[in-house]
Amino acid sequence: METLDQLRKRAGLQVKELTELADVSETSYRKMVRGEAVGEVLVYRVLRVLSERLKRELTPDNVSGLNLL
């Protein structure tokens, strides 16, 4: 199972690009990467962008280290 940061890199996105496309702050994204609890809506925004880029459906269950509030 890959981490959020591994998926971001595989998608060819910089942190700033991903957070802008997902309409999520870089602070929130960094919390996700560190495994800190964040709101479900924020996680799904990031996963939507990554899913589109990687052409596969991503859910919190198949990303290592995510912690939803």
Buried (B, 14 or more C-beta within 10 A) or exposed (E): EBBBBEBBEEBEBEBEBBBEBBEBEEEBBBBBBEEEEBEEEBBBBBBBBBBEBBEEEBEBEEBEBBEEE
